[in-house]
């Protein structure tokens, strides 16, 4: 993702800065998806594995990036494994 775009994107709920998820974060969230435990903020299940994701710097919420487009809708935030 373009560095300039990444520098201006923030979480639409908290305003927290975002960064691209690393391999470990993607593996963890995809394991949750595979086990049917991952949900969006609106409590609907996350059915499709994540190929790329923006995560808040505190590691609590992720937003999928589909075909290079960040899905930054508040109801589409994914609670990340290990987030309290």
Secondary structure, DSSP 8 states (H G I E B T S, - for coil): --HHHHHH-B-TTT--BEEE--HHHHHHHHHHHHTT--BBTTS-B--S--SSEEEETTSSEEEEEETTEE---GGG-EE-TT--
